[in-house]
Amino acid sequence: MPRRQWLRTRIRRLKFHLILALLNTVLVRIFIYVPFLLWVVYVEQQGWGISRWLGLNNWLELGLSILVLDLFDYFWHRANHSFSFLWRFHKAHHSDTEMDVSTALRFHPGELILSSLAKATWVLIWGPTAIAWFVFEALISLCAQFHHSNIDLPDFLEKPIAKIIVTPRFHTSHHIVERRYGHSNFSTIFSFWDNLFGSYCQLNFPADRELSSEAIGLPEKRELAFSLRSWFTEPFSQRNLRIEDD
């Protein structure tokens, strides 16, 4: 029961995203996962971070860590849309011309590396336990798959849930070609950050139910959205000197 009807075969894009998933999984496992795990454990053992200084533990530490780390993630996502260098890599995610759960796999390896460096800083500042960090990472992955999916909740569920959690309807606006929508709605787990920091901009519903595939993605180079070479090398192109505002 797709929210938006598929106008073309999905085989090519699903194959493309599977290749990216395999590539990024190998990259993460070899270059990021083990060093990052050691870093999280080391910071916890040293007692560094605001969480440790406040003496937080058990369920209170877990809940506050998820909340604070999600806030950090909100600002990191917003930075990816605000700074040209970061946008070079993040736009690879937004170049998908349609949107479903596989879009959650579409991230440039360069962004994953930059993101890991940012997250290492979050760990140092907040000092979550290893358990809290793993729960947060699991929630990030699950929520990303959920709000990229091509489904829709009925209004009586959507309205109360979207005030707290990012829903597919909430996140669809973030992938609209029109940049006033695309450069908004940065939340990942908790949706209230966008309202709190003035970055909420939502399509009128039910008008967005009728969105065509041409309304999703980036306005430029749509014909190269599933070219592996173009997708990988685009961040290093000299044409990417600023964020596209068109």
Secondary structure, 3 states (H helix, E strand, C coil): CCCCCCCCCCHHHHHHHHHHHHHHHHHHHHHHHHHHHHHHHHHHHHCCCHHHHCCCCHHHHHHHHHHHHHHHHHHHHHHHHHCHHHHHHHHHHHCCCCCCHHHHHCCCHHHHHHHHHHHHHHHHHHCCCHHHHHHHHHHHHHHHHHHHCCCCCCHHHHHHHHCCECCHHHHHHHHECCHHHHCCCCCCCECHHHHHCCCCCCCCCCHHHHCCHHHECCCCCHHHCCCHHHHHHHHHCCCCCCCCCC
